[in-house]
Amino acid sequence: MSENNVPIQSNNTNNRGNPLNMELLREIADNQKQELKYKQQELAIRLKEITMTHQLSMKNIDVHAEHLRNSPKYVFKLKFMAYSLAVIVLLILIVFFSYCLYSGNKEIVMRVIEIIVTALLSGSSGYVLGKTKNERTEAETSSSG
């Protein structure tokens, strides 16, 4: 049984000069050099990646700053367009009502006002109903989560 058990590493000091061991040591050293070379390449690639990420972040910050500088212009333009549309619609209604009253068609004016009031009431009540339902749903999800 002891013949089958061959030690992996021999403790014999005379065996250290064996060409096989020297070749193994050289191979291990070469492998270490290759591993070191690959790690240096990996570090160089990571450094390049970090540099590119930094440049991209700086460009993103510049774009965001430019957007913030220009956003008041767009907000003003949007509000101006909405108010202009509302004023134009009101002017058209005033002209229509004035013409109907001048021509003696008071019933048409009353019907149009009735339709407008009904539409505004139903639209605003639907908005309020949807808004409160949305707030209740958000409150339930935040309290349960």
Stockholm file with secondary structure:
# STOCKHOLM 1.0

chainA/1-145         MSENNVPIQSNNTNNRGNPLNMELLREIADNQKQELKYKQQELAIRLKEITMTHQLSMKNIDVHAEHLRNSPKYVFKLKFMAYSLAVIVLLILIVFFSYCLYSGNKEIVMRVIEIIVTALLSGSSGYVLGKTKNERTEAETSSSG
#=GR chainA/1-145 SS CTTTCCCSSCCCGGGGGCHHHHHHHHHHHHHHHHHHHHHHHHHHHHHHHHHHHHHHHHHHHHHHHHHHHHHHHHHHHHHHHHHHHHHHHHHHHHHHHHHHHHHTCHHHHHHHHHHHHHHHHHHHHHHHHHHHHHHHHHHHHHHHC
#=GC SS_cons         CTTTCCCSSCCCGGGGGCHHHHHHHHHHHHHHHHHHHHHHHHHHHHHHHHHHHHHHHHHHHHHHHHHHHHHHHHHHHHHHHHHHHHHHHHHHHHHHHHHHHHHTCHHHHHHHHHHHHHHHHHHHHHHHHHHHHHHHHHHHHHHHC
//
